């Protein structure tokens, strides 16, 4: 896969944390940053899918046939 270099500015504190992490794992800064961005974008994609699912069910809720039947059975079983 072709890669392009980009400049990212980090605070001294963040850079120190990154270096401690990458050294502990024996990895390069680029590798750790690349993985972090991939994870971030994947989490964002999954959150968007979740948002769309919730939106769809909000527009058109699914009937809970099993839950309704179970609730009826529980109510019917009560010795009122």
Protein Blocks (a to p, Z undefined) as FASTA:
>chain_A
ZZddddddddfklmmmmmmmmmmnopafklmmmmmmmmmmmmmmmmmmmmmmmmmmmmmc
cddfklmmmmmmmmmmpcZZ
